[in-house]
Amino acid sequence: MPYSEPTNLAIVACPGGEKFADEVIVHLRHMYKHRFNLKADAISKRYQLTKDQLTKDINFINDVQTTNLCVRGSTDKYRVPSFKVDAQFTYFMNGEFKTEINECIRGKDVYIFQDVENHQPLKLNGGKNTQVLSVNDHIMSMLVTIDAVHQAGADSITLVVPVYPYSRQHKKKGREGLTASLLGHIYENMGVTRIITLDIHSREIVNAFSKTHLDNLHASYQIIRELSRLVDLTNKTEDLIVVSPDTGAIDRNKFYATGLKTPLAMIYKERDYSVVTQDAKATNIKSVKLLGDVKGKVAFLADDMLGTGGTLLKAMEFLKEQGATKVIAAISLPFFTGNAIEQFNEAYKKGLFYRVIGTNAVYHEELLQHEWYISTNVSGLFANVITRLHHNQSLSDLLDNRNIIEKLVKRD
């Protein structure tokens, strides 16, 4: 029975990705138990066996097939897989990392979790040291972990990186590197067979791989679910309009407008590219124009990631000036770097926006403390994808979630 212990599905959580990995594992354990019960119910009825006897028979078969003498746990009850691999992560004072796998993972399908935008203090070296890691630190920690897992004899290696690092460096404009592609080649050369990420900044990155598969998940259903609790999606009491914050986000917002069956507007920004932004206040935007009408309507904007937030703040202020009753933004990957949270607090007090919907794909404790921020959970989506991949099942309805969004909108 593939839904009980022992299982070939193993999860190694890097220090930055441990929080998200733990949330995904909670869903995996629940899903595996649910699938086990469905399978046991069907088989027990078909072969006229009691469920208790069938469970005991399954445990017996698992004990016979395991390479160990037997599997720990009860012989007559469901054995929940543990999934998480015992690993030790060492951070040396000169900045080097070391990963040690403390249990056998030979022949297993290993999923390595890493959140490269986790800038919260992390406990390292068995809890003896606390360190705030940069994006580059997280990447190096992940590369060291990939090598350790490979050396330990894993059958396949999948990276679970909700934020694909350096995804904004995907297009060559001059004498510059294609860092997103460079990292892709490194992963591929190290034996990574698959990468699971969320709302990747550019689809062009997929073309960097020749053998490695990249599954790009979308948080649109989870975001619309939260939006439905804030706005009347039927347009009976409120008029909703989707606004693309710039030309680069037009496809994403067109998807939302189509799913919500609402008009689509767009903000056009004239930029001075000689100015390099350092924080949320200093932007290179010189003038802003609106293609569409938001007067008397609730304006909804969606984007893939938010760094300093200057562009979004200016867009939300502009929409309020144009007569929008409420401005709600959705961000799949909420980095909120620099003093972004402080700037959003000031803007919220001035009434420039109503809410910002983000996901838990990026771990950011401070964000959760603010009234204006709503976190939607995507760990269940990742757990579902991992389960289907591990059991060679289709991902079609998870990668293209228009049908479930349509059902959600109709229900509301």
C-alpha positions in Angstrom: 0.0 0.0 0.0 1.7 3.2 -1.2 -0.2 5.5 1.3 1.3 4.2 4.5 4.6 3.6 6.2 7.1 2.7 4.7 7.0 5.1 1.9 9.6 6.2 -0.7 8.6 9.8 -0.5 11.1 11.7 1.6 11.4 15.4 2.5 14.6 17.3 3.3 14.0 20.8 4.6 16.8 23.3 4.4 16.9 25.8 7.3 15.1 28.5 5.3 12.5 26.1 4.0 11.7 24.2 7.2 8.6 26.3 8.1 7.0 25.8 4.7 8.0 22.1 4.6 6.4 21.5 8.0 3.1 23.0 6.8 3.2 20.9 3.6 3.9 17.7 5.7 0.8 18.3 7.8 -1.3 18.3 4.6 0.6 15.2 3.2 -0.1 13.2 6.4 -3.8 14.1 6.2 -4.0 13.3 2.5 -2.2 10.0 2.8 -4.5 8.9 5.6 -7.6 10.0 3.6 -6.4 8.1 0.5 -5.6 5.1 2.6 -9.1 5.1 4.0 -10.7 5.4 0.6 -8.6 2.6 -0.8 -9.2 0.4 2.2 -13.0 1.0 2.1 -13.2 0.1 -1.6 -11.0 -3.1 -1.3 -12.7 -4.3 1.9 -16.1 -4.1 0.2 -14.9 -5.7 -3.0 -13.3 -8.6 -1.3 -15.7 -8.8 1.7 -13.1 -8.2 4.3 -13.4 -6.2 7.5 -11.4 -2.9 7.4 -9.4 -4.0 10.5 -8.4 -7.3 8.9 -7.5 -5.5 5.7 -5.3 -2.9 7.5 -3.5 -5.8 9.4 -2.9 -7.6 6.1 -1.5 -4.4 4.5 0.8 -3.9 7.4 1.9 -7.5 7.1 2.7 -7.1 3.4 4.6 -3.9 4.2 6.7 -5.7 6.8 7.5 -8.5 4.4 8.5 -6.0 1.6 10.6 -3.6 3.7 14.4 -4.0 3.7 14.3 -3.6 7.5 13.3 -6.6 9.7 9.9 -4.9 10.2 8.3 -1.5 10.3 7.9 0.2 13.7 4.3 0.8 14.9 1.1 -1.1 15.4 0.4 -4.2 13.3 -3.4 -3.6 13.2 -3.7 0.2 12.8 -2.8 2.6 10.0 0.8 3.7 10.0 1.2 7.4 9.1 4.4 8.1 7.1 6.8 10.5 8.8 8.1 11.9 5.4 10.7 14.3 7.0 14.3 13.2 6.9 16.6 13.7 9.9 19.3 16.1 8.6 21.9 18.3 10.3 22.8 21.7 8.9 26.1 23.3 10.0 26.9 27.0 9.4 30.6 27.9 9.8 31.7 31.3 10.9 33.4 32.0 7.6 30.0 31.5 5.8 30.4 27.9 4.6 27.6 25.4 4.9 27.5 21.7 5.5 24.6 19.3 5.3 24.6 15.8 6.8 21.8 13.2 6.2 21.3 11.2 9.4 19.2 8.4 8.0 19.1 6.1 5.0 17.4 7.7 1.9 18.9 5.3 -0.6 16.4 4.6 -3.4 13.9 7.3 -2.2 12.3 10.2 -4.1 13.6 13.1 -2.2 12.0 16.6 -2.2 14.3 19.4 -1.0 12.5 22.4 0.4 14.1 25.9 0.4 12.7 29.4 0.9 15.4 31.7 -0.5 13.5 34.8 0.7 13.3 33.7 4.3 15.1 36.5 6.1 13.9 35.7 9.6 16.5 34.7 12.2 17.2 30.9 11.8 18.6 28.5 14.4 21.6 26.7 13.0 24.2 24.3 14.4 21.7 22.4 16.4 20.2 25.6 17.8 23.5 26.9 19.1 23.6 29.8 16.7 21.0 32.2 15.2 21.7 33.7 11.8 19.8 35.8 9.3 20.7 34.4 5.8 20.8 36.2 2.5 19.4 34.9 -0.8 22.9 33.7 -1.8 23.3 32.0 1.6 20.1 30.1 1.1 21.1 29.1 -2.5 24.5 27.8 -1.3 22.8 25.9 1.6 20.4 24.3 -1.0 23.3 23.3 -3.3 25.2 21.7 -0.5 22.0 19.8 0.5 21.4 18.6 -3.1 24.9 17.2 -3.1 24.5 15.5 0.2 21.2 13.9 -0.9 22.8 12.8 -4.1 25.8 11.3 -2.3 23.3 9.5 0.0 21.9 7.5 -2.9 18.5 9.2 -3.5 16.7 7.8 -6.5 15.4 11.2 -7.6 15.8 14.8 -6.4 13.0 17.4 -6.7 13.5 21.0 -5.6 10.6 22.7 -4.0 11.4 26.4 -4.2 8.3 28.6 -4.0 10.5 31.5 -5.0 12.8 30.7 -7.9 16.0 32.6 -7.1 17.2 35.3 -9.5 14.1 34.9 -11.6 14.2 38.6 -12.6 17.5 38.0 -14.3 16.0 36.1 -17.2 16.4 38.5 -20.1 19.7 39.7 -21.6 19.7 43.4 -22.4 23.4 44.0 -22.8 26.7 42.8 -21.2 25.0 40.9 -18.4 24.5 37.4 -17.3 21.4 35.2 -17.5 21.6 34.2 -13.8 18.2 32.4 -13.8 19.4 30.2 -16.6 22.8 29.7 -14.9 21.2 28.4 -11.7 19.0 26.1 -13.8 22.1 24.6 -15.4 23.7 24.0 -12.0 20.6 22.3 -10.7 20.4 20.1 -13.8 24.1 19.2 -13.7 23.7 18.2 -10.1 21.1 15.6 -10.9 17.9 17.5 -10.0 15.0 15.9 -12.0 12.2 18.3 -11.2 11.6 21.8 -9.8 8.3 22.9 -8.2 7.9 26.7 -7.9 5.1 29.3 -7.6 4.2 32.0 -10.1 7.6 32.2 -11.7 8.5 35.7 -12.9 9.1 34.7 -16.5 8.0 31.6 -18.4 11.2 31.9 -20.4 13.1 30.3 -17.6 11.6 27.0 -18.5 13.6 27.1 -21.7 16.8 26.9 -19.7 16.4 23.2 -19.0 16.9 20.3 -21.4 16.0 17.4 -19.0 14.8 18.9 -15.7 11.1 19.4 -15.5 9.8 22.7 -14.1 6.2 22.8 -12.6 5.0 26.4 -12.2 2.1 26.5 -9.8 -0.4 29.3 -9.4 -2.0 30.8 -6.3 -4.9 32.2 -8.2 -7.6 30.0 -6.6 -6.3 30.6 -3.1 -6.2 34.4 -3.8 -9.7 34.5 -5.2 -11.0 32.5 -2.3 -9.7 35.3 0.0 -11.0 38.0 -2.3 -14.5 36.5 -2.1 -14.5 37.2 1.6 -13.7 40.8 1.1 -15.7 41.7 -2.0 -19.1 40.7 -3.5 -17.9 38.8 -6.6 -21.4 38.7 -8.0 -21.3 42.5 -8.5 -24.7 42.9 -6.8 -23.5 45.2 -4.0 -20.1 46.3 -5.4 -18.6 46.8 -8.8 -15.3 45.0 -9.2 -12.7 45.8 -11.8 -9.3 44.1 -12.3 -6.4 46.5 -12.9 -3.0 45.4 -14.3 -0.4 47.5 -12.4 1.8 47.5 -15.5 2.2 46.0 -19.0 4.3 43.1 -17.6 1.4 41.9 -15.5 -1.3 42.1 -18.2 -1.5 38.3 -18.8 -1.8 37.6 -15.1 -4.6 40.1 -14.6 -6.3 39.1 -17.8 -6.6 35.6 -16.3 -8.2 37.1 -13.1 -10.6 39.3 -15.2 -11.6 36.3 -17.3 -12.2 34.1 -14.3 -14.1 36.8 -12.3 -15.9 38.0 -15.5 -15.1 41.6 -14.8 -13.6 44.5 -16.9 -9.9 44.8 -17.2 -8.0 48.1 -16.9 -4.3 48.9 -17.0 -2.0 51.4 -15.5 0.7 52.7 -17.9 3.9 54.1 -16.3 6.5 56.2 -17.8 9.8 55.4 -16.2 13.2 57.0 -15.9 15.6 54.0 -16.0 18.6 56.1 -15.0 17.2 56.0 -11.5 17.9 52.8 -9.4 15.4 52.3 -6.6 16.6 51.6 -3.1 13.4 51.6 -1.1 9.6 51.9 -1.4 9.6 55.7 -1.6 12.3 56.1 -4.3 10.8 54.9 -7.6 11.8 55.7 -11.2 8.2 56.3 -12.3 7.7 59.8 -13.8 4.1 59.8 -14.9 1.1 57.4 -14.6 -1.9 57.0 -16.9 -5.0 54.7 -16.6 -6.5 52.8 -19.5 -10.0 52.2 -18.1 -12.5 53.6 -15.5 -12.3 52.7 -11.8 -14.5 55.5 -10.4 -16.9 54.1 -7.8 -15.5 50.6 -8.2 -13.4 48.2 -6.2 -10.0 47.9 -7.9 -8.2 44.6 -7.7 -4.5 44.3 -8.8 -2.4 41.1 -9.0 1.3 40.7 -9.3 3.8 37.9 -8.9 6.2 39.4 -6.4 6.7 42.5 -4.2 10.1 43.8 -3.2 10.4 47.4 -1.9 6.7 47.9 -3.0 7.2 51.4 -4.4 5.6 50.6 -7.7 2.5 49.1 -6.1 2.1 51.9 -3.6 2.2 54.5 -6.3 -0.4 52.4 -8.4 -2.7 52.1 -5.4 -2.5 55.8 -4.6 -3.2 56.6 -8.2 -6.3 54.4 -8.3 -7.7 56.1 -5.2 -7.2 59.4 -6.9 -9.1 58.1 -9.9 -12.1 57.4 -7.7 -11.8 53.7 -6.7 -13.8 52.9 -3.5 -11.4 50.2 -2.4 -8.0 49.1 -3.6 -7.0 45.4 -3.0 -3.7 43.9 -4.2 -2.7 40.3 -4.4 0.9 39.2 -4.3 2.0 35.6 -4.8 5.5 36.2 -3.4 5.5 38.9 -0.7 9.1 39.8 0.0 8.5 43.2 1.6 12.2 44.1 1.6 13.9 47.1 3.1 11.4 49.4 4.8 8.4 48.3 2.7 6.2 47.3 5.7 6.7 50.8 7.3 5.7 52.5 4.0 2.6 50.3 3.6 1.6 51.1 7.2 1.7 54.8 6.4 -0.2 54.3 3.1 -2.9 52.2 5.0 -3.4 54.9 7.6 -3.9 57.4 4.8 -6.6 55.1 3.3 -4.7 54.5 0.0 -5.6 50.8 0.0 -7.8 48.4 1.8 -6.0 45.0 1.9 -3.0 43.1 0.5 -3.4 39.4 0.0 -0.2 37.4 0.0 0.8 33.7 0.4 2.7 31.8 3.0 5.2 30.7 0.3 7.5 33.3 1.8 8.0 33.2 5.5 7.6 36.7 7.0 6.4 36.8 10.6 6.1 40.6 10.9 3.6 40.8 8.0 1.1 38.6 9.8 0.8 41.2 12.6 -0.8 43.9 10.4 -4.5 44.4 9.8 -4.1 45.2 6.2 -2.3 42.0 5.3 -4.1 38.7 4.6 -2.1 35.5 4.2 -3.5 32.7 2.1 -2.1 29.2 2.5 -0.7 27.4 -0.5 0.9 24.5 1.3 -2.1 22.3 0.5 -1.5 23.0 -3.2 2.1 22.0 -3.0 1.2 18.8 -1.0 -1.3 17.9 -3.6 1.2 18.3 -6.4 3.9 16.3 -4.6 1.5 13.5 -3.9 0.4 13.3 -7.5 3.9 13.5 -8.8 5.1 10.7 -6.5 2.2 8.4 -7.6 2.5 9.3 -11.3 -0.8 11.0 -11.5 -2.0 14.0 -13.7 -1.3 17.6 -12.6 -3.5 19.1 -15.3 -6.3 20.4 -13.1 -3.8 21.8 -10.5 -1.7 23.7 -13.1 -4.8 25.0 -14.9 -7.3 25.8 -12.2 -9.8 27.7 -14.2 -12.6 25.2 -13.6 -12.4 25.3 -9.8 -12.2 29.1 -9.9 -15.3 29.2 -12.0 -17.1 27.0 -9.5 -15.9 29.3 -6.6 -17.2 32.4 -8.4 -20.6 30.8 -9.2 -21.0 29.7 -5.6 -20.4 33.2 -4.3 
